[in-house]
Structures are given as structure tokens and as C-alpha cells.
Amino acid sequence: LHSSASHVMAKRLAQVERSRWRRQLLLVLALGAVCSFNQQLFLQQPSHQLSQRTESVQGIHKEATRLPPSRRMASFGMVASLMASADPENSFASEQTETVVLDEKELLIAESKQDIVNLATAIQKGSKMKLFVVSGTIEDYNAALPELKETLGIDSKSMVLRIGPGSSTDGNLIAIDRGKKVASKFGDQFTSAYESKLAEKFGAKAYVKENGYSQATTMVARHVAACLVLAASDKSNVECSKGLLSDDRISQILG
């Protein structure tokens, strides 16, 4: 059973990677095709038509520049010359849901997944840290961790929410893992005791049964985002070393 679950998760990770690369390759091919087409018609087209085609090229190029840096460089064949100056832990996963939330057990609704992606983006912008959500047991997670690190970019700057039955050692349905750099940088402001309170409240079986995984996971993610953004913006603030933040306070922090 354990082997089968790990195999399923590994297959999903491979699908995520192939899907992401396929989209980026198609984007690059489209850019090349439009550029070539415009070059051929340059001397033939009236000025207003040429302007329209040029705008289409600029639009595609704009989309291409939104790709994560390492992926964008690779797409244009430039990664070899720039690899030496790249820091793998500074690249953040794509804003696509599948690169932030790996919900193999299908515990979350689409709206909740998008909310978590938005919170992950707020965390990255506000604290330079990362957020991921992975459903499954501890055993499945540990078995897949090498692939998760390579495919999703989980590293020492990451907060990982594991959700589902068997995801924690204390019987809760949500567990929180923090990377070493998160702990060293924000451990005094966003304490492990605060994390425990989050897991105990929102990961409790009774809470999840009444409110569902989507609400429970989103609430934990909101607290994590607020605490990291707050700690990064004010190094003297210790609100997340005490009682849980109120919903109003979280909304005030996150905007």
C-alpha cells in the first residue's frame, strides 16, 4: 500500500513537471513563429497591420517574461551561461496551483487551492519564504520528498502543510513543517508553540469534520502568511509568539 501510494505521488509529480514544461515550450514556439511570420511580412504589410502584428509579438513576449527565472532562461537556451550566478533557493515555484498545492487525495476545493496560491505569493513577496500544501500520510510525504524538492522547489525556506489522515504524529489532520531557514530567521517571532496551536485548533478531527479540509487548511495558511509577513516587516513584533491572531488582525496584515 505504501509503495503504491508513493508510486502514485511520483507519477503525479512527473505529470506536473511535463505539463509545466509543455506549456512553456508551446509559448516559446509561438513566440518564434510569430516573430518569423512578422519578419517575412515586414516589407509587404501596410504600417497599421505591421503595428498590430508587432503588438501581438510584444504580448507573447510579455507572457514569456512572467515565467519563473530558471524556467524562462532554460526556454530560451540561456540556462548554461547563467547557471553559475543562480541561487536555487531564491527561485519561487510558478503561480500555477499545481506547483503550490499537491492534493493527491483531492481534499481541497478549487477555490481554496487558489486562495492558498495567493497566500503563498504574499508570503514570497513579504518574507522571501515559501508555502506548500501536500495531502497524504507522513510516510508518503517522506518517500516523495526528494522528488518534491526537485519538482516543486521545497527547501529550507519552505513552510509545508501536510493534510489528511495520517499526516501528523499526534492524530491531527493537519501538520506544519518549517524549513531550517524559516526557523532560524523567524523562530523567535513565529514560534513552534504558535504552530502547535494552529494544528491543534484547525487540524482537530472535530473541526475538520464540521468545516471541511478546505476551510481548515486555508485558515492555517492565512495564519502562516500573516505571521511570516508580520515578522519580516517588523523584527520586534512578537504577536505570533502568543495567542492566535484574530481574523480581523490577519486581514489587516495581509490587506
C-alpha positions in Angstrom: 0.0 0.0 0.0 2.8 2.4 1.0 4.7 1.6 -2.2 1.6 2.1 -4.3 0.8 5.5 -2.8 4.3 6.6 -3.3 4.2 5.5 -6.9 1.0 7.4 -7.5 2.5 10.6 -6.0 5.7 10.2 -8.1 3.6 9.8 -11.2 1.7 13.0 -10.4 4.9 14.9 -9.8 6.1 13.7 -13.2 2.9 14.9 -14.8 3.1 18.3 -13.2 6.7 18.7 -14.5 5.8 17.6 -18.0 2.7 19.8 -18.1 4.7 22.9 -17.0 7.4 22.3 -19.5 4.9 21.6 -22.3 3.2 25.0 -21.7 6.4 26.9 -21.6 7.7 25.1 -24.8 4.5 26.0 -26.6 4.8 29.6 -25.5 8.4 29.8 -26.9 7.4 28.1 -30.1 4.5 30.5 -30.5 6.8 33.5 -29.9 9.3 32.2 -32.5 6.6 31.5 -35.1 5.0 35.0 -34.7 8.4 36.6 -34.9 9.3 34.7 -38.1 6.0 35.5 -39.7 6.3 39.2 -38.9 9.8 39.2 -40.4 8.6 37.7 -43.7 5.8 40.2 -44.0 7.8 43.2 -42.8 8.2 44.7 -46.3 4.8 43.7 -47.5 2.4 45.0 -44.8 0.9 48.4 -44.5 2.1 50.2 -41.5 -1.1 49.8 -39.4 -1.1 46.0 -40.0 2.6 45.7 -39.1 1.9 47.6 -35.9 -0.9 45.2 -35.0 1.4 42.2 -35.5 4.2 43.8 -33.5 1.8 44.3 -30.6 0.9 40.5 -30.7 4.6 39.7 -30.5 5.1 42.0 -27.6 2.1 40.4 -25.8 3.5 36.9 -26.2 6.9 38.2 -25.0 5.3 39.8 -22.0 3.8 36.4 -21.1 7.1 34.7 -21.5 8.8 37.1 -19.1 6.3 36.1 -16.4 7.8 32.6 -16.2 10.0 31.7 -13.2 13.5 32.9 -14.0 15.2 29.5 -14.2 12.4 28.1 -16.5 12.4 31.2 -18.7 16.2 31.1 -19.1 16.0 27.4 -20.0 13.2 28.0 -22.5 15.5 30.4 -24.4 18.6 28.2 -24.2 20.4 30.5 -21.8 20.5 28.5 -18.6 24.0 27.2 -19.2 25.6 30.6 -19.2 23.6 31.9 -16.3 23.6 28.8 -14.0 26.7 29.9 -12.2 25.0 33.0 -10.8 21.7 31.3 -10.0 20.6 30.5 -6.4 18.2 27.6 -6.5 16.6 28.6 -3.2 15.8 32.0 -4.4 13.6 30.8 -7.3 9.9 30.5 -6.4 7.6 27.9 -7.9 5.2 29.0 -10.6 2.0 30.6 -9.5 0.0 27.8 -11.0 -2.0 25.9 -8.4 -0.3 22.6 -9.1 3.1 23.9 -8.1 1.9 25.1 -4.7 -0.8 22.5 -3.8 -0.2 18.8 -4.4 -3.6 17.4 -3.5 -3.3 13.8 -4.5 -6.1 12.9 -2.1 -8.4 15.5 -3.5 -9.3 17.0 -0.2 -9.5 20.7 -1.2 -11.9 22.5 -3.5 -10.6 24.6 -6.4 -11.4 28.0 -4.7 -9.4 27.0 -1.6 -6.5 26.0 -3.7 -6.4 29.3 -5.4 -6.7 31.1 -2.1 -3.6 29.1 -0.9 -1.7 30.1 -4.1 -2.5 33.7 -3.4 -1.3 33.3 0.2 1.9 31.6 -1.0 2.5 34.6 -3.3 2.0 37.0 -0.4 4.5 35.0 1.7 7.1 35.0 -1.0 6.7 38.8 -1.6 6.5 39.7 2.0 9.1 37.4 3.6 11.0 35.6 0.8 9.8 32.3 2.2 7.6 29.7 0.5 4.4 27.8 1.3 3.3 24.4 0.0 0.4 22.1 0.8 0.7 18.4 0.3 -2.1 15.8 1.1 -1.2 12.3 2.2 0.4 10.4 5.0 3.7 11.2 6.7 5.2 8.0 5.1 4.0 9.0 1.6 5.4 12.5 2.1 8.8 11.4 3.3 9.1 8.9 0.5 8.3 11.5 -2.1 10.3 14.3 -0.5 13.4 14.1 -2.8 11.1 14.5 -5.8 9.1 17.2 -4.1 12.3 19.2 -3.5 13.4 18.8 -7.1 10.0 19.3 -8.8 8.2 21.8 -6.5 11.2 23.6 -5.0 10.6 22.7 -1.4 13.7 23.7 0.5 15.0 25.3 3.8 12.9 28.4 3.2 9.7 26.5 2.9 6.6 26.0 5.1 4.8 22.8 4.2 1.3 22.0 5.4 0.6 18.2 5.3 -3.1 17.4 5.3 -5.2 14.3 5.6 -5.5 11.2 7.8 -2.0 10.1 8.8 -0.4 13.4 8.0 0.7 14.1 11.6 2.1 12.1 14.5 -0.4 13.5 17.1 -3.6 12.5 15.5 -4.4 15.9 14.0 -5.4 16.1 10.3 -3.0 19.0 9.6 0.7 19.1 10.3 3.1 22.0 9.8 6.7 21.6 8.8 9.1 24.6 8.7 12.4 24.7 6.9 15.6 25.4 8.8 16.0 29.0 7.4 12.4 29.8 8.3 13.1 28.6 11.9 16.4 30.4 12.2 15.2 33.7 10.8 11.7 33.9 12.4 11.7 31.3 15.2 11.6 33.8 18.0 8.7 35.8 16.4 6.7 32.9 14.8 7.2 30.2 17.3 6.7 26.5 17.2 4.2 26.9 20.1 2.1 29.0 17.8 2.3 26.4 15.1 1.2 23.7 17.5 -1.8 25.8 18.5 -2.8 26.2 14.8 -2.6 22.4 14.2 -4.5 21.7 17.4 -7.3 24.1 16.5 -7.8 23.8 12.8 -6.4 20.3 12.4 -8.5 18.7 15.0 -10.8 16.0 13.7 -13.9 17.7 15.1 -13.0 21.0 13.4 -12.3 19.3 10.0 -15.4 17.2 10.2 -17.6 20.3 10.8 -15.9 22.7 8.5 -14.0 20.6 5.9 -10.4 20.4 4.8 -10.7 23.5 2.6 -11.6 25.9 5.3 -9.2 24.3 7.9 -6.2 24.4 5.5 -7.0 27.9 4.3 -7.2 29.1 7.9 -3.8 27.6 8.8 -2.3 29.1 5.6 -3.7 32.5 6.5 -2.1 32.4 9.9 1.2 31.3 8.5 1.1 34.0 5.9 0.2 36.7 8.3 2.9 35.7 10.8 5.7 35.5 8.3 4.7 38.8 6.6 4.4 40.5 10.1 7.7 39.1 11.3 9.6 40.1 8.1 8.2 43.6 8.2 8.8 44.3 11.9 11.6 42.3 13.6 10.5 43.5 17.0 6.9 42.1 16.6 6.2 39.0 18.7 2.4 38.7 18.2 2.9 35.2 16.7 4.6 34.0 19.9 1.5 34.5 21.9 -2.2 33.6 21.3 -3.6 33.1 17.8 -4.2 36.2 15.8 -7.8 37.2 15.3 -9.4 37.1 11.8 -9.5 40.9 11.7 -5.8 41.2 12.6 -4.9 38.7 9.8 -6.9 40.7 7.3 -5.3 43.9 8.4 -1.8 42.4 8.0 -2.5 40.7 4.6 -4.5 43.6 3.3 
